[in-house]
Every structure is written in structure tokens, then in C-alpha cells.
Amino acid sequence: MSSSKASSPPALHSNLEPVPVSGCLICGAAARHREAIRPLGNTVGVHNMNGIIRQHPHRVTDGEGVAA
């Protein structure tokens, strides 16, 4: 007997954060802001910046910088 489960995204540990995409202005700004507010103890702000880095769209390229 096999059970069928809905797939869900893998759980991320709280100490793992998204890495900004090199050359992306949005990622860069969010990462700089995240590092500026982290020492202030603003965990909600850090979480929000992680969401921006993780979820905003990036254009897919063919490896040579040309949008595919």
C-alpha cells in the first residue's frame, strides 16, 4: 500500500539565508539593508529582506547574459 502525500518545499533552518544574486540591484540593496538592521535586533526586518532576496524575479539567461 502506498500513500500519496502532497509535496512541500524543503524546510529551511533559521540560520540559512538566501544569497544575493551577483549584479542584481534589488538583491544588493536588500542584502545591505539586512546587514544594517541585523545588529539592531530587527529580526522581522531581516526576515523581510530575506524574503525579498529569495522571491523577487530574476531573468533567466542562456549563460552569456542573454535573456532566454
PDB file of N, H, CA, C and O in Angstrom:
ATOM      1  N   MET A   1       0.847  -1.173   0.000  1.00  0.00           N
ATOM      2  CA  MET A   1       0.000   0.000   0.000  1.00  0.00           C
ATOM      3  C   MET A   1       0.890   1.234   0.000  1.00  0.00           C
ATOM      4  O   MET A   1       1.775   1.359   0.847  1.00  0.00           O
ATOM      5  N   SER A   2       0.669   2.131  -0.926  1.00  0.00           N
ATOM      6  H   SER A   2      -0.049   2.029  -1.614  1.00  0.00           H
ATOM      7  CA  SER A   2       1.474   3.349  -0.964  1.00  0.00           C
ATOM      8  C   SER A   2       0.623   4.539  -0.582  1.00  0.00           C
ATOM      9  O   SER A   2      -0.563   4.612  -0.902  1.00  0.00           O
ATOM     10  N   SER A   3       1.248   5.456   0.100  1.00  0.00           N
ATOM     11  H   SER A   3       2.212   5.397   0.360  1.00  0.00           H
ATOM     12  CA  SER A   3       0.497   6.655   0.475  1.00  0.00           C
ATOM     13  C   SER A   3       0.940   7.791  -0.419  1.00  0.00           C
ATOM     14  O   SER A   3       2.099   7.870  -0.826  1.00  0.00           O
ATOM     15  N   SER A   4       0.027   8.646  -0.711  1.00  0.00           N
ATOM     16  H   SER A   4      -0.915   8.583  -0.381  1.00  0.00           H
ATOM     17  CA  SER A   4       0.311   9.781  -1.583  1.00  0.00           C
ATOM     18  C   SER A   4       0.281  11.040  -0.738  1.00  0.00           C
ATOM     19  O   SER A   4      -0.731  11.357  -0.114  1.00  0.00           O
ATOM     20  N   LYS A   5       1.393  11.753  -0.722  1.00  0.00           N
ATOM     21  H   LYS A   5       2.216  11.495  -1.229  1.00  0.00           H
ATOM     22  CA  LYS A   5       1.487  12.991   0.050  1.00  0.00           C
ATOM     23  C   LYS A   5       1.671  14.156  -0.910  1.00  0.00           C
ATOM     24  O   LYS A   5       2.298  14.026  -1.962  1.00  0.00           O
ATOM     25  N   ALA A   6       1.125  15.268  -0.535  1.00  0.00           N
ATOM     26  H   ALA A   6       0.615  15.373   0.319  1.00  0.00           H
ATOM     27  CA  ALA A   6       1.364  16.492  -1.302  1.00  0.00           C
ATOM     28  C   ALA A   6       2.799  16.913  -1.052  1.00  0.00           C
ATOM     29  O   ALA A   6       3.265  16.887   0.087  1.00  0.00           O
ATOM     30  N   SER A   7       3.490  17.293  -2.088  1.00  0.00           N
ATOM     31  H   SER A   7       3.111  17.315  -3.013  1.00  0.00           H
ATOM     32  CA  SER A   7       4.874  17.718  -1.895  1.00  0.00           C
ATOM     33  C   SER A   7       4.901  19.128  -1.332  1.00  0.00           C
ATOM     34  O   SER A   7       4.045  19.958  -1.637  1.00  0.00           O
ATOM     35  N   SER A   8       5.878  19.372  -0.524  1.00  0.00           N
ATOM     36  H   SER A   8       6.574  18.698  -0.276  1.00  0.00           H
ATOM     37  CA  SER A   8       6.036  20.698   0.062  1.00  0.00           C
ATOM     38  C   SER A   8       7.493  21.099  -0.088  1.00  0.00           C
ATOM     39  O   SER A   8       8.368  20.244  -0.224  1.00  0.00           O
ATOM     40  N   PRO A   9       7.750  22.394  -0.062  1.00  0.00           N
ATOM     41  CA  PRO A   9       9.138  22.830  -0.190  1.00  0.00           C
ATOM     42  C   PRO A   9       9.961  22.345   0.995  1.00  0.00           C
ATOM     43  O   PRO A   9       9.423  22.170   2.088  1.00  0.00           O
ATOM     44  N   PRO A  10      11.242  22.126   0.797  1.00  0.00           N
ATOM     45  CA  PRO A  10      12.075  21.677   1.908  1.00  0.00           C
ATOM     46  C   PRO A  10      12.130  22.723   3.014  1.00  0.00           C
ATOM     47  O   PRO A  10      12.140  23.926   2.751  1.00  0.00           O
ATOM     48  N   ALA A  11      12.165  22.256   4.228  1.00  0.00           N
ATOM     49  H   ALA A  11      12.157  21.279   4.441  1.00  0.00           H
ATOM     50  CA  ALA A  11      12.246  23.166   5.369  1.00  0.00           C
ATOM     51  C   ALA A  11      13.647  23.761   5.429  1.00  0.00           C
ATOM     52  O   ALA A  11      14.641  23.051   5.275  1.00  0.00           O
ATOM     53  N   LEU A  12      13.715  25.051   5.651  1.00  0.00           N
ATOM     54  H   LEU A  12      12.907  25.628   5.776  1.00  0.00           H
ATOM     55  CA  LEU A  12      14.999  25.717   5.798  1.00  0.00           C
ATOM     56  C   LEU A  12      15.248  25.994   7.270  1.00  0.00           C
ATOM     57  O   LEU A  12      14.343  26.388   8.004  1.00  0.00           O
ATOM     58  N   HIS A  13      16.468  25.786   7.683  1.00  0.00           N
ATOM     59  H   HIS A  13      17.204  25.465   7.087  1.00  0.00           H
ATOM     60  CA  HIS A  13      16.827  26.118   9.052  1.00  0.00           C
ATOM     61  C   HIS A  13      16.933  27.632   9.173  1.00  0.00           C
ATOM     62  O   HIS A  13      17.265  28.321   8.208  1.00  0.00           O
ATOM     63  N   SER A  14      16.652  28.135  10.351  1.00  0.00           N
ATOM     64  H   SER A  14      16.383  27.575  11.135  1.00  0.00           H
ATOM     65  CA  SER A  14      16.640  29.584  10.536  1.00  0.00           C
ATOM     66  C   SER A  14      18.012  30.216  10.316  1.00  0.00           C
ATOM     67  O   SER A  14      18.097  31.419  10.065  1.00  0.00           O
ATOM     68  N   ASN A  15      19.091  29.429  10.405  1.00  0.00           N
ATOM     69  H   ASN A  15      19.023  28.452  10.609  1.00  0.00           H
ATOM     70  CA  ASN A  15      20.420  30.020  10.224  1.00  0.00           C
ATOM     71  C   ASN A  15      20.846  30.059   8.756  1.00  0.00           C
ATOM     72  O   ASN A  15      21.936  30.541   8.451  1.00  0.00           O
ATOM     73  N   LEU A  16      20.017  29.565   7.849  1.00  0.00           N
ATOM     74  H   LEU A  16      19.131  29.173   8.097  1.00  0.00           H
ATOM     75  CA  LEU A  16      20.326  29.631   6.427  1.00  0.00           C
ATOM     76  C   LEU A  16      19.590  30.806   5.814  1.00  0.00           C
ATOM     77  O   LEU A  16      18.391  30.981   6.033  1.00  0.00           O
ATOM     78  N   GLU A  17      20.302  31.602   5.052  1.00  0.00           N
ATOM     79  H   GLU A  17      21.276  31.460   4.874  1.00  0.00           H
ATOM     80  CA  GLU A  17      19.698  32.769   4.423  1.00  0.00           C
ATOM     81  C   GLU A  17      19.971  32.738   2.931  1.00  0.00           C
ATOM     82  O   GLU A  17      20.964  32.158   2.490  1.00  0.00           O
ATOM     83  N   PRO A  18      19.093  33.360   2.151  1.00  0.00           N
ATOM     84  CA  PRO A  18      19.334  33.407   0.715  1.00  0.00           C
ATOM     85  C   PRO A  18      20.557  34.268   0.393  1.00  0.00           C
ATOM     86  O   PRO A  18      20.850  35.248   1.078  1.00  0.00           O
ATOM     87  N   VAL A  19      21.246  33.879  -0.649  1.00  0.00           N
ATOM     88  H   VAL A  19      21.008  33.082  -1.205  1.00  0.00           H
ATOM     89  CA  VAL A  19      22.432  34.607  -1.090  1.00  0.00           C
ATOM     90  C   VAL A  19      22.006  35.546  -2.211  1.00  0.00           C
ATOM     91  O   VAL A  19      21.334  35.110  -3.146  1.00  0.00           O
ATOM     92  N   PRO A  20      22.375  36.815  -2.146  1.00  0.00           N
ATOM     93  CA  PRO A  20      22.011  37.749  -3.206  1.00  0.00           C
ATOM     94  C   PRO A  20      22.626  37.341  -4.548  1.00  0.00           C
ATOM     95  O   PRO A  20      23.756  36.856  -4.604  1.00  0.00           O
ATOM     96  N   VAL A  21      21.873  37.543  -5.613  1.00  0.00           N
ATOM     97  H   VAL A  21      20.955  37.938  -5.568  1.00  0.00           H
ATOM     98  CA  VAL A  21      22.376  37.263  -6.954  1.00  0.00           C
ATOM     99  C   VAL A  21      23.353  38.368  -7.342  1.00  0.00           C
ATOM    100  O   VAL A  21      23.037  39.554  -7.250  1.00  0.00           O
ATOM    101  N   SER A  22      24.525  37.967  -7.770  1.00  0.00           N
ATOM    102  H   SER A  22      24.782  37.003  -7.845  1.00  0.00           H
ATOM    103  CA  SER A  22      25.565  38.923  -8.148  1.00  0.00           C
ATOM    104  C   SER A  22      25.076  39.842  -9.271  1.00  0.00           C
ATOM    105  O   SER A  22      24.542  39.380 -10.279  1.00  0.00           O
ATOM    106  N   GLY A  23      25.265  41.125  -9.083  1.00  0.00           N
ATOM    107  H   GLY A  23      25.699  41.500  -8.264  1.00  0.00           H
ATOM    108  CA  GLY A  23      24.875  42.098 -10.103  1.00  0.00           C
ATOM    109  C   GLY A  23      23.433  42.540 -10.060  1.00  0.00           C
ATOM    110  O   GLY A  23      23.048  43.436 -10.811  1.00  0.00           O
ATOM    111  N   CYS A  24      22.618  41.941  -9.201  1.00  0.00           N
ATOM    112  H   CYS A  24      22.931  41.214  -8.591  1.00  0.00           H
ATOM    113  CA  CYS A  24      21.206  42.317  -9.096  1.00  0.00           C
ATOM    114  C   CYS A  24      21.087  43.496  -8.124  1.00  0.00           C
ATOM    115  O   CYS A  24      21.476  43.390  -6.961  1.00  0.00           O
ATOM    116  N   LEU A  25      20.555  44.602  -8.602  1.00  0.00           N
ATOM    117  H   LEU A  25      20.239  44.689  -9.547  1.00  0.00           H
ATOM    118  CA  LEU A  25      20.427  45.786  -7.751  1.00  0.00           C
ATOM    119  C   LEU A  25      19.467  45.573  -6.595  1.00  0.00           C
ATOM    120  O   LEU A  25      19.704  46.069  -5.493  1.00  0.00           O
ATOM    121  N   ILE A  26      18.380  44.838  -6.832  1.00  0.00           N
ATOM    122  H   ILE A  26      18.187  44.436  -7.726  1.00  0.00           H
ATOM    123  CA  ILE A  26      17.399  44.582  -5.774  1.00  0.00           C
ATOM    124  C   ILE A  26      18.016  43.697  -4.694  1.00  0.00           C
ATOM    125  O   ILE A  26      17.896  43.995  -3.506  1.00  0.00           O
ATOM    126  N   CYS A  27      18.673  42.614  -5.099  1.00  0.00           N
ATOM    127  H   CYS A  27      18.771  42.372  -6.065  1.00  0.00           H
ATOM    128  CA  CYS A  27      19.335  41.734  -4.133  1.00  0.00           C
ATOM    129  C   CYS A  27      20.382  42.502  -3.331  1.00  0.00           C
ATOM    130  O   CYS A  27      20.472  42.357  -2.112  1.00  0.00           O
ATOM    131  N   GLY A  28      21.170  43.317  -4.024  1.00  0.00           N
ATOM    132  H   GLY A  28      21.096  43.435  -5.014  1.00  0.00           H
ATOM    133  CA  GLY A  28      22.222  44.068  -3.350  1.00  0.00           C
ATOM    134  C   GLY A  28      21.677  45.027  -2.308  1.00  0.00           C
ATOM    135  O   GLY A  28      22.196  45.111  -1.195  1.00  0.00           O
ATOM    136  N   ALA A  29      20.629  45.748  -2.674  1.00  0.00           N
ATOM    137  H   ALA A  29      20.207  45.680  -3.579  1.00  0.00           H
ATOM    138  CA  ALA A  29      20.027  46.701  -1.734  1.00  0.00           C
ATOM    139  C   ALA A  29      19.427  45.980  -0.531  1.00  0.00           C
ATOM    140  O   ALA A  29      19.590  46.418   0.608  1.00  0.00           O
ATOM    141  N   ALA A  30      18.735  44.877  -0.788  1.00  0.00           N
ATOM    142  H   ALA A  30      18.603  44.521  -1.713  1.00  0.00           H
ATOM    143  CA  ALA A  30      18.113  44.118   0.313  1.00  0.00           C
ATOM    144  C   ALA A  30      19.185  43.523   1.227  1.00  0.00           C
ATOM    145  O   ALA A  30      19.026  43.515   2.448  1.00  0.00           O
ATOM    146  N   ALA A  31      20.269  43.027   0.643  1.00  0.00           N
ATOM    147  H   ALA A  31      20.399  43.033  -0.349  1.00  0.00           H
ATOM    148  CA  ALA A  31      21.343  42.443   1.451  1.00  0.00           C
ATOM    149  C   ALA A  31      22.029  43.508   2.308  1.00  0.00           C
ATOM    150  O   ALA A  31      22.334  43.265   3.475  1.00  0.00           O
ATOM    151  N   ARG A  32      22.270  44.682   1.734  1.00  0.00           N
ATOM    152  H   ARG A  32      22.022  44.880   0.786  1.00  0.00           H
ATOM    153  CA  ARG A  32      22.892  45.772   2.512  1.00  0.00           C
ATOM    154  C   ARG A  32      21.977  46.206   3.655  1.00  0.00           C
ATOM    155  O   ARG A  32      22.434  46.427   4.777  1.00  0.00           O
ATOM    156  N   HIS A  33      20.689  46.325   3.363  1.00  0.00           N
ATOM    157  H   HIS A  33      20.318  46.145   2.452  1.00  0.00           H
ATOM    158  CA  HIS A  33      19.735  46.715   4.404  1.00  0.00           C
ATOM    159  C   HIS A  33      19.659  45.642   5.488  1.00  0.00           C
ATOM    160  O   HIS A  33      19.600  45.954   6.677  1.00  0.00           O
ATOM    161  N   ARG A  34      19.662  44.377   5.068  1.00  0.00           N
ATOM    162  H   ARG A  34      19.710  44.123   4.102  1.00  0.00           H
ATOM    163  CA  ARG A  34      19.612  43.263   6.020  1.00  0.00           C
ATOM    164  C   ARG A  34      20.793  43.333   6.976  1.00  0.00           C
ATOM    165  O   ARG A  34      20.625  43.147   8.181  1.00  0.00           O
ATOM    166  N   GLU A  35      21.987  43.601   6.452  1.00  0.00           N
ATOM    167  H   GLU A  35      22.123  43.753   5.473  1.00  0.00           H
ATOM    168  CA  GLU A  35      23.170  43.665   7.308  1.00  0.00           C
ATOM    169  C   GLU A  35      23.175  44.904   8.191  1.00  0.00           C
ATOM    170  O   GLU A  35      23.748  44.884   9.281  1.00  0.00           O
ATOM    171  N   ALA A  36      22.546  45.982   7.736  1.00  0.00           N
ATOM    172  H   ALA A  36      22.081  45.999   6.850  1.00  0.00           H
ATOM    173  CA  ALA A  36      22.479  47.205   8.545  1.00  0.00           C
ATOM    174  C   ALA A  36      21.519  47.052   9.719  1.00  0.00           C
ATOM    175  O   ALA A  36      21.766  47.600  10.793  1.00  0.00           O
ATOM    176  N   ILE A  37      20.430  46.316   9.528  1.00  0.00           N
ATOM    177  H   ILE A  37      20.229  45.871   8.656  1.00  0.00           H
ATOM    178  CA  ILE A  37      19.438  46.206  10.601  1.00  0.00           C
ATOM    179  C   ILE A  37      19.656  45.004  11.516  1.00  0.00           C
ATOM    180  O   ILE A  37      19.099  44.952  12.613  1.00  0.00           O
ATOM    181  N   ARG A  38      20.459  44.042  11.074  1.00  0.00           N
ATOM    182  H   ARG A  38      20.911  44.084  10.183  1.00  0.00           H
ATOM    183  CA  ARG A  38      20.707  42.857  11.907  1.00  0.00           C
ATOM    184  C   ARG A  38      21.261  43.224  13.283  1.00  0.00           C
ATOM    185  O   ARG A  38      20.754  42.709  14.279  1.00  0.00           O
ATOM    186  N   PRO A  39      22.290  44.100  13.393  1.00  0.00           N
ATOM    187  CA  PRO A  39      22.826  44.422  14.724  1.00  0.00           C
ATOM    188  C   PRO A  39      21.827  45.156  15.618  1.00  0.00           C
ATOM    189  O   PRO A  39      22.013  45.227  16.833  1.00  0.00           O
ATOM    190  N   LEU A  40      20.781  45.694  15.025  1.00  0.00           N
ATOM    191  H   LEU A  40      20.630  45.636  14.038  1.00  0.00           H
ATOM    192  CA  LEU A  40      19.772  46.402  15.811  1.00  0.00           C
ATOM    193  C   LEU A  40      18.756  45.444  16.426  1.00  0.00           C
ATOM    194  O   LEU A  40      17.889  45.856  17.196  1.00  0.00           O
ATOM    195  N   GLY A  41      18.871  44.155  16.076  1.00  0.00           N
ATOM    196  H   GLY A  41      19.576  43.820  15.450  1.00  0.00           H
ATOM    197  CA  GLY A  41      17.951  43.159  16.614  1.00  0.00           C
ATOM    198  C   GLY A  41      16.617  43.125  15.901  1.00  0.00           C
ATOM    199  O   GLY A  41      15.652  42.568  16.425  1.00  0.00           O
ATOM    200  N   ASN A  42      16.543  43.705  14.724  1.00  0.00           N
ATOM    201  H   ASN A  42      17.327  44.157  14.298  1.00  0.00           H
ATOM    202  CA  ASN A  42      15.293  43.762  13.967  1.00  0.00           C
ATOM    203  C   ASN A  42      15.115  42.466  13.177  1.00  0.00           C
ATOM    204  O   ASN A  42      15.378  42.425  11.975  1.00  0.00           O
ATOM    205  N   THR A  43      14.669  41.412  13.856  1.00  0.00           N
ATOM    206  H   THR A  43      14.456  41.445  14.832  1.00  0.00           H
ATOM    207  CA  THR A  43      14.541  40.105  13.210  1.00  0.00           C
ATOM    208  C   THR A  43      13.438  40.086  12.161  1.00  0.00           C
ATOM    209  O   THR A  43      13.537  39.356  11.175  1.00  0.00           O
ATOM    210  N   VAL A  44      12.393  40.876  12.360  1.00  0.00           N
ATOM    211  H   VAL A  44      12.312  41.469  13.161  1.00  0.00           H
ATOM    212  CA  VAL A  44      11.320  40.943  11.359  1.00  0.00           C
ATOM    213  C   VAL A  44      11.849  41.583  10.078  1.00  0.00           C
ATOM    214  O   VAL A  44      11.560  41.110   8.979  1.00  0.00           O
ATOM    215  N   GLY A  45      12.616  42.647  10.217  1.00  0.00           N
ATOM    216  H   GLY A  45      12.851  43.031  11.110  1.00  0.00           H
ATOM    217  CA  GLY A  45      13.206  43.298   9.059  1.00  0.00           C
ATOM    218  C   GLY A  45      14.174  42.383   8.320  1.00  0.00           C
ATOM    219  O   GLY A  45      14.181  42.352   7.089  1.00  0.00           O
ATOM    220  N   VAL A  46      14.995  41.635   9.063  1.00  0.00           N
ATOM    221  H   VAL A  46      14.989  41.660  10.063  1.00  0.00           H
ATOM    222  CA  VAL A  46      15.920  40.680   8.448  1.00  0.00           C
ATOM    223  C   VAL A  46      15.133  39.625   7.688  1.00  0.00           C
ATOM    224  O   VAL A  46      15.487  39.270   6.564  1.00  0.00           O
ATOM    225  N   HIS A  47      14.074  39.130   8.294  1.00  0.00           N
ATOM    226  H   HIS A  47      13.786  39.419   9.207  1.00  0.00           H
ATOM    227  CA  HIS A  47      13.216  38.133   7.645  1.00  0.00           C
ATOM    228  C   HIS A  47      12.602  38.707   6.360  1.00  0.00           C
ATOM    229  O   HIS A  47      12.550  38.021   5.339  1.00  0.00           O
ATOM    230  N   ASN A  48      12.146  39.940   6.409  1.00  0.00           N
ATOM    231  H   ASN A  48      12.188  40.497   7.239  1.00  0.00           H
ATOM    232  CA  ASN A  48      11.555  40.579   5.227  1.00  0.00           C
ATOM    233  C   ASN A  48      12.579  40.736   4.110  1.00  0.00           C
ATOM    234  O   ASN A  48      12.268  40.488   2.944  1.00  0.00           O
ATOM    235  N   MET A  49      13.800  41.148   4.457  1.00  0.00           N
ATOM    236  H   MET A  49      14.053  41.349   5.403  1.00  0.00           H
ATOM    237  CA  MET A  49      14.836  41.296   3.434  1.00  0.00           C
ATOM    238  C   MET A  49      15.197  39.938   2.825  1.00  0.00           C
ATOM    239  O   MET A  49      15.457  39.844   1.626  1.00  0.00           O
ATOM    240  N   ASN A  50      15.212  38.889   3.652  1.00  0.00           N
ATOM    241  H   ASN A  50      15.001  38.966   4.627  1.00  0.00           H
ATOM    242  CA  ASN A  50      15.451  37.541   3.131  1.00  0.00           C
ATOM    243  C   ASN A  50      14.364  37.163   2.131  1.00  0.00           C
ATOM    244  O   ASN A  50      14.650  36.556   1.099  1.00  0.00           O
ATOM    245  N   GLY A  51      13.127  37.518   2.432  1.00  0.00           N
ATOM    246  H   GLY A  51      12.895  38.011   3.270  1.00  0.00           H
ATOM    247  CA  GLY A  51      12.021  37.229   1.514  1.00  0.00           C
ATOM    248  C   GLY A  51      12.177  37.958   0.194  1.00  0.00           C
ATOM    249  O   GLY A  51      11.896  37.394  -0.864  1.00  0.00           O
ATOM    250  N   ILE A  52      12.617  39.197   0.242  1.00  0.00           N
ATOM    251  H   ILE A  52      12.844  39.655   1.101  1.00  0.00           H
ATOM    252  CA  ILE A  52      12.825  39.964  -0.995  1.00  0.00           C
ATOM    253  C   ILE A  52      13.923  39.307  -1.831  1.00  0.00           C
ATOM    254  O   ILE A  52      13.757  39.116  -3.035  1.00  0.00           O
ATOM    255  N   ILE A  53      15.038  38.962  -1.198  1.00  0.00           N
ATOM    256  H   ILE A  53      15.173  39.117  -0.219  1.00  0.00           H
ATOM    257  CA  ILE A  53      16.147  38.332  -1.921  1.00  0.00           C
ATOM    258  C   ILE A  53      15.689  37.005  -2.521  1.00  0.00           C
ATOM    259  O   ILE A  53      16.023  36.690  -3.663  1.00  0.00           O
ATOM    260  N   ARG A  54      14.943  36.246  -1.770  1.00  0.00           N
ATOM    261  H   ARG A  54      14.672  36.502  -0.842  1.00  0.00           H
ATOM    262  CA  ARG A  54      14.525  34.912  -2.194  1.00  0.00           C
ATOM    263  C   ARG A  54      13.454  34.944  -3.282  1.00  0.00           C
ATOM    264  O   ARG A  54      13.466  34.089  -4.168  1.00  0.00           O
ATOM    265  N   GLN A  55      12.533  35.899  -3.241  1.00  0.00           N
ATOM    266  H   GLN A  55      12.523  36.593  -2.521  1.00  0.00           H
ATOM    267  CA  GLN A  55      11.326  35.783  -4.049  1.00  0.00           C
ATOM    268  C   GLN A  55      11.209  36.724  -5.237  1.00  0.00           C
ATOM    269  O   GLN A  55      10.363  36.483  -6.098  1.00  0.00           O
ATOM    270  N   HIS A  56      12.001  37.774  -5.335  1.00  0.00           N
ATOM    271  H   HIS A  56      12.688  37.970  -4.636  1.00  0.00           H
ATOM    272  CA  HIS A  56      11.798  38.646  -6.487  1.00  0.00           C
ATOM    273  C   HIS A  56      12.328  37.962  -7.744  1.00  0.00           C
ATOM    274  O   HIS A  56      13.283  37.188  -7.674  1.00  0.00           O
ATOM    275  N   PRO A  57      11.720  38.241  -8.878  1.00  0.00           N
ATOM    276  CA  PRO A  57      12.082  37.518 -10.105  1.00  0.00           C
ATOM    277  C   PRO A  57      13.428  37.954 -10.674  1.00  0.00           C
ATOM    278  O   PRO A  57      13.811  39.122 -10.604  1.00  0.00           O
ATOM    279  N   HIS A  58      14.114  36.997 -11.226  1.00  0.00           N
ATOM    280  H   HIS A  58      13.802  36.048 -11.282  1.00  0.00           H
ATOM    281  CA  HIS A  58      15.331  37.243 -11.991  1.00  0.00           C
ATOM    282  C   HIS A  58      15.104  36.709 -13.389  1.00  0.00           C
ATOM    283  O   HIS A  58      14.464  35.674 -13.571  1.00  0.00           O
ATOM    284  N   ARG A  59      15.621  37.408 -14.360  1.00  0.00           N
ATOM    285  H   ARG A  59      16.140  38.250 -14.212  1.00  0.00           H
ATOM    286  CA  ARG A  59      15.505  36.929 -15.731  1.00  0.00           C
ATOM    287  C   ARG A  59      16.423  35.743 -15.936  1.00  0.00           C
ATOM    288  O   ARG A  59      17.567  35.742 -15.481  1.00  0.00           O
ATOM    289  N   VAL A  60      15.928  34.759 -16.608  1.00  0.00           N
ATOM    290  H   VAL A  60      14.999  34.760 -16.979  1.00  0.00           H
ATOM    291  CA  VAL A  60      16.728  33.583 -16.917  1.00  0.00           C
ATOM    292  C   VAL A  60      17.589  33.911 -18.138  1.00  0.00           C
ATOM    293  O   VAL A  60      17.094  34.423 -19.142  1.00  0.00           O
ATOM    294  N   THR A  61      18.877  33.610 -18.034  1.00  0.00           N
ATOM    295  H   THR A  61      19.278  33.194 -17.218  1.00  0.00           H
ATOM    296  CA  THR A  61      19.769  33.881 -19.161  1.00  0.00           C
ATOM    297  C   THR A  61      20.318  32.584 -19.716  1.00  0.00           C
ATOM    298  O   THR A  61      20.204  31.526 -19.097  1.00  0.00           O
ATOM    299  N   ASP A  62      20.913  32.682 -20.889  1.00  0.00           N
ATOM    300  H   ASP A  62      21.006  33.542 -21.391  1.00  0.00           H
ATOM    301  CA  ASP A  62      21.472  31.497 -21.537  1.00  0.00           C
ATOM    302  C   ASP A  62      22.916  31.218 -21.130  1.00  0.00           C
ATOM    303  O   ASP A  62      23.600  30.421 -21.771  1.00  0.00           O
ATOM    304  N   GLY A  63      23.373  31.863 -20.083  1.00  0.00           N
ATOM    305  H   GLY A  63      22.818  32.511 -19.562  1.00  0.00           H
ATOM    306  CA  GLY A  63      24.736  31.664 -19.619  1.00  0.00           C
ATOM    307  C   GLY A  63      25.699  32.701 -20.169  1.00  0.00           C
ATOM    308  O   GLY A  63      26.831  32.812 -19.698  1.00  0.00           O
ATOM    309  N   GLU A  64      25.259  33.458 -21.159  1.00  0.00           N
ATOM    310  H   GLU A  64      24.339  33.368 -21.541  1.00  0.00           H
ATOM    311  CA  GLU A  64      26.096  34.504 -21.718  1.00  0.00           C
ATOM    312  C   GLU A  64      25.479  35.879 -21.487  1.00  0.00           C
ATOM    313  O   GLU A  64      25.850  36.858 -22.135  1.00  0.00           O
ATOM    314  N   GLY A  65      24.526  35.937 -20.548  1.00  0.00           N
ATOM    315  H   GLY A  65      24.225  35.142 -20.022  1.00  0.00           H
ATOM    316  CA  GLY A  65      23.896  37.202 -20.210  1.00  0.00           C
ATOM    317  C   GLY A  65      22.757  37.589 -21.114  1.00  0.00           C
ATOM    318  O   GLY A  65      22.214  38.685 -20.984  1.00  0.00           O
ATOM    319  N   VAL A  66      22.375  36.708 -22.038  1.00  0.00           N
ATOM    320  H   VAL A  66      22.817  35.817 -22.143  1.00  0.00           H
ATOM    321  CA  VAL A  66      21.278  36.990 -22.951  1.00  0.00           C
ATOM    322  C   VAL A  66      20.014  36.313 -22.428  1.00  0.00           C
ATOM    323  O   VAL A  66      20.014  35.110 -22.168  1.00  0.00           O
ATOM    324  N   ALA A  67      18.936  37.084 -22.274  1.00  0.00           N
ATOM    325  H   ALA A  67      18.936  38.061 -22.485  1.00  0.00           H
ATOM    326  CA  ALA A  67      17.686  36.510 -21.763  1.00  0.00           C
ATOM    327  C   ALA A  67      17.189  35.422 -22.699  1.00  0.00           C
ATOM    328  O   ALA A  67      17.126  35.600 -23.916  1.00  0.00           O
ATOM    329  N   ALA A  68      16.841  34.302 -22.108  1.00  0.00           N
ATOM    330  H   ALA A  68      16.891  34.158 -21.120  1.00  0.00           H
ATOM    331  CA  ALA A  68      16.358  33.171 -22.902  1.00  0.00           C
ATOM    332  C   ALA A  68      14.853  33.210 -23.029  1.00  0.00           C
ATOM    333  O   ALA A  68      14.265  32.336 -23.665  1.00  0.00           O
TER     334      ALA A  68
END
